[in-house]
Amino acid sequence: MSGPLEGITVLGLEQAIAAPLCTRHLADLGARVIKIEQPGSGDMTRHYDRTVRGLAAHFVWLNHGKESAALDLKEPGDQDLLHDLLHRADVIVSNLAPGALDRFGLGVDELTQQYPRLIIVDISGYGRGGPLDHKRAYDLLIQAEAGACTITGLPGHPAKPGIPIADIGTALYAYSAILAALYEREKTGRGAVIPIAMLDVVAEMMGFALNQVLHTGVEPQPVGMGSPMVAPYGAYPTADGLTAVLGTTSDREWRRLATDLLDRPDLTEDPRFAHNDDRVRARTDLDEIVGAWCAQRTLAEIQKIADAAGIGNARLNGVRDLANHPQLAGRGRWRDIDTPVGPVPALLPPGLAREWPVVNGRVPALGADTDALRAEFAEHSTDRC
């Protein structure tokens, strides 16, 4: 069974998270993804841990559906094979260290000249140009540089979000840009060069906070389980030792929460709480009121009343709770993928049309496909540009 990207070949000169997640999503849609790895070591995430029956949790998450070619790009023979692959590739995605591709003679300008139909995605930390373009970049470093950690955590205690948002956000921007470039190529016959800087991605995500600073000069302050821009919006302990998460996003919802949930219609007349910006300033008072109400009720009672009142609510879960979440199980969101140690569970891709098949690719061992690729592409090496 093949997906909508059947016939598209993608090369991944990739490691860590951003580029591998992008190319894995392309593989999920049926693209042939060939992952180029350093012989002997491979992608750094192969060695993070041995969580998945001896394999690394990150690597299994990011790399199913791919072939692995172990190539030393300093060796002429391996460079020749890479160019044979490039001659037939539609897309190349790279997030190697700054300058790595240029040292191998694979800079953007060279690739564009040799392969005019190729879509080239160049992922970097800080983009080309500017005073920081030489620096290595990891998720934490970019989140810190872009201010994301200062609006996470608590005042005086910045925190990195547990999810690597710089990496994942970059992967998704690269993925969507590739799909647009493939569509454009159908009309023009030309490839595209898509530079994506992780700093730019997180700066875009910081848009609301940037607007606050640009237009008021006031830095948003982190509020832990909440948002510096909305109130009430947070996590509240319940009578049965759990935590309810409740939130309002408009004045209309606030009035429903006060009247139908808290049974406190008087709060809607309190000028401290009239509009969202008023409630943000009075967040401490509001949290005390909502927290006291929740502390007298079980989570089930709170959620039943909140649902009836049309107030958004959730339970604060751990990762174990997510692994066993009834909503995922009830909607059939799990499938098995193949690995060198046998089948393991993985989630289905989030974005699939109902008509598209599920492509259950394997997680490759390092260099598992090198010999087969040499044999396949040696037949066509005389066509190399």
N, C-alpha and C positions, 0 to 999 in steps of 0.2 A: 504494500500500500504506500502511496506517495502523496505528499502534500502539495500545496499551491506553488512552492518554490522548487519543484522537481525540475532538474536540468540546470539549476544554478549551482556553480561551484565556488566555494568560499575558502580562501586560505587564511589561517589564523597564525600570525607571528605574535604570539600572545602568551601572557602569563597572569597570575593572580586572578582578579575578578572582572574588571570592566570589560576587556575585550572577550574573554571566554564566555561571559554571560550573554553578551551580544551575539556571538556566533552560535551559542547553544540554542538561542531562540530562533535563529535562522534554520538550524538543523531540525528544530521542532516543527517547522513548516515544510520540511522535505528537502532543504538544500543539502548538497554534499559538502561537508565541512572537513577540511584537511588541516589538522593542527600540526604546526612545525615546532619541534622541541629539540632542545640541546641533548645530544647523546649522553647517556650516563646519568644525567640529573633530571632533565625535563622541566616541566612547569614547577615553579617553587611550591605550589599548593599540594603537589603530590606528597610532600614530606611534612606537612603541618602536624599530622597526627595519624593514628591507625584506627579511627573510630568505626569505620564501616567494614567490619570483619577484616581488618588489616589495611584497608584503603582510607584515604583522607576524606573527611566530611566535605570540605570545600571542593575538592577535585571531583568527587562523585556528583555533587550538586551542579557543577558548572560545565561538565564535559561529556555528558552522555550524548550519543548521536554523532560522534566524531570519529575520524580516522587519525592515527598518530604516525607522523613521519619523523624519525630521529635524524636530523641533518645538522652537520657542522658547516655553517655558512662560510667558514674560513677555508674550506676545502673546495678546490675547483670542481670536482665531480659532483659534490652536493649542491654547489651553486648552479651547475648545469641543470640538475634535476629540478631545482626550485624554479628556474626560468622556463623549463618545460611545463611545469605546473601553472606558472603565471600566464603562459601563452594561451591556456585554456580556461583560466579562472575568470570569473565575473567580478569577484570582490576580493580584496585583501584588507584585513583588519589587523592593525598592529598597535600594541601599547608597550613596546620595549623601552628601555632606558633612553634618555635623550641622546641623540646622535648615533644610536646603534645601527639603524638602517642605513644611514649615510656611510658608515664605515664599511658596510658590505656592498656599497655601490647600489643600494636600493632606495635612494632618496626619492621623495615625491616627484621631483622634476624628471629624474631619470625614468621612473616607472611610467609617468604620463607620456613621455616621448616614445617609449618602447611599446606600450600597451594602451592605445588611445581609448579602447572600450572598457578599460578596467576601472572599477569603482574603488577608490583608495581611501580608507578611513585611517586617519593618523591621530591616535589618542595620546594626549600628553597631559602632564599635570598643570602646566601654566600657559600653554600655547607657545607659538614661535614669536620671538620678539619680546621686548620688555626685559626688565632686569632679572627676572626669575626663571627665564626659559631654560636654563641649564640645570635646574634643580630636579632631583628625584622627587616623586610624589606618591604618597600612600594615602589611603582614605582618611586616617586620623589627621595627617598633616594638612590636607586640603580642607577638611572641615574646620580645623583650627584657623587656618589662614583666611577662610571665608566668613568667619564669625559664627558659624553654626553652633559651636560648642557653648558660646556665651549666651545663647537663648535656650539652652537645654540645661537641665539640672536645677539648681537653686541659686539665689543671689550669693555671689562669692564662692560658689562651688560649681564651676562649669563642668559639663559632662559631654562625652561623645555619645550620640545615639548608638544603641546596641547594633542596629542594622547599619551596614556600610553604605550610607546614602550617597556619598560621592561616587563610589564605584558603581552602584546599581543605577543611579540616575544617569551616569555617563553611558552605561551599557544600553539603557533604554533610548537615550537620544541617538546613539550610534545606530541602533537597530531600526528606529523609525526613519532616520535619514537614508539608510541603505535602501529601504523599501521605496522611498520617494525617488532615489537615484535610479533604481531599476526601472521604475515607471517612466522617468524622463528619458532614459536610454532607449526605451521602445520607440519614442517619438523622434529622437535626434540621432541615435546611433553612437552617441558619445558617452564616455565614462564621466566620472566626477572625482574631484578631490575634496574630501570632507574632513577638515581638521576640527577636532573636538578637544577642548581643554577642560579638565575636571574642575578647575577653579571657576570657569564660566558657568558650568552646570550648577554648582552649589550657589553661586551668586544669583542665578536665575531663581533657584528655590527660595532664596532669602528675600524675594521681591517685596513682600508685605513689610518686613522689618526694614528693608532699605527705604521704602517709601516713608515709613515713620521717621527715620532719621533725616532723610532729605527734606521733609516738609515741616518737621517740628524740632529737629535737633535732639530729640529725646531717644536714648537707647532703650529698646525693649528689655524688660527684666524677666529672667526665667522663672517659671512657677511650678517646676516639677511636673506632676501629672496634671497638666492643664495647658492653656495657651495664654501668652501675655496679651493677646488681642481680644479675648472673649471671656465673659463671666455671666453666670456661674458655669464652670466647665472644668470638672475635675473628678478626683477619686475620693470616695468616702467609705470608711469602715462600717460594716453592718453588725447587727446584733448577733449573728451566727459566725462571726470571725472571718467573713469574706470581705470583698471590696466591691462596691458598686461604682460604676463610672457613669456620670450623668452630664449632660450638656445642653445648652441652649445656644442658638446661633442668630436669634432675632428677638426683637422686643415682643413680638407676638408669642413666640415660644416661651419667653420669660413669664409672660402673664399666665400662660397655661400651667407652667411649672408651679408658680406661686399659688394659683387658685385651685387647680385640680390635683396637683401632687402634694404640695405642702399643706393644703387647706388654709392658706394664709392670704386671702384676697387683700388684706390691708397692706401687704408689701407692694402691691401694684400702685398704690397711692403714695408710697414713700419717695420723695424726690431724690434720695440717694441712689435709687435703683431705676430711675425713669427710663434711661437709655443705656445702650451697651457701654458707652464710654464712661457713664456714671458708675455702672456696675463694676467695671474694671477698676476704677479708683476705690470702690468699696468692697473689693474682692474678699478681704479678710472677714468683714462682717457677714457677707453672704455665705462664705464657706462655713462659718460657725453655725448659721441657721440651717443650711442644708445638711451639714455634718451631724448636727444634733438630731434631726429628723431621721436620717438613715441609721444612726446608732441605736434607735429604738425598734428597728424592723429587720427582718431577715432579708437576704438578697432576693429570694423568690417573691416575697411580698412587695419589695420595692419595684422589681421588674414588672410584676403584674399591674401595679398601679401606674407605673410610668408608661407601659404599653397602652393601657386604656386611655391615658391622657395625651398620647401622641408625643411623648418626650423620648428623645434618643437615649438609650442606655445600653450598658454592656457589663460583663463581668471581667474583672481583672484576672487574666489567666497567666499561667506559666507556660513554658515551652512544652512540658509534658501534657498539659491540658490541650494545647494546640495539636499535638500529635494524635490525640484521641478525640478530637473535636467532632461532635455529632453532625455538625453542618457539613464538614468535609466528607465524612463517611456517608451521610445520607444522600449526597449529591454525586457519589462515585468519583471523587476527585483524586483517588489514588490509583496507581498502576505499577507494574513491575518493569524495571529496566535491567538489562544484562550487564554484568561486570566480570572481570577476571576471576572473581570469587563466587560467581553465581548471581541469581536474581536478587535485587534489593528494591524496596519500595521507593517511589518518587511521586511527586505531585504532577498532575497534568499541567500543561502550559496554561496560563491564565487567559490568553486570547486565541481562541479557535472558533472559526465559523462552524455552524452545526454540520455542514456538509463535508468539512475537511476531516481526513482520517487522523488518528493519533499515531505519530511516528515514534515507536518505542526503540530508540537507538541504544547502543551499548556504550559503556565507559571503556576506552581503549587502554591497554597496557602501553607503557612507553615504547614507541617504535614498532608497535604491533603491525603496522601496515607499510613499513618502509620498503621491504622487498617487493611486495605486491605493486606498490606505486612505481618503483623502478622498472619493473617488468612492463607495466601498463604504459607508462609514458616513454619508455625507451623505443617503443614501436613508432612513436611520432616525433622523436627528437630531431629529425631532419627538418621539421617544420618550424623549429624554434626561430624567433625573431633574432 
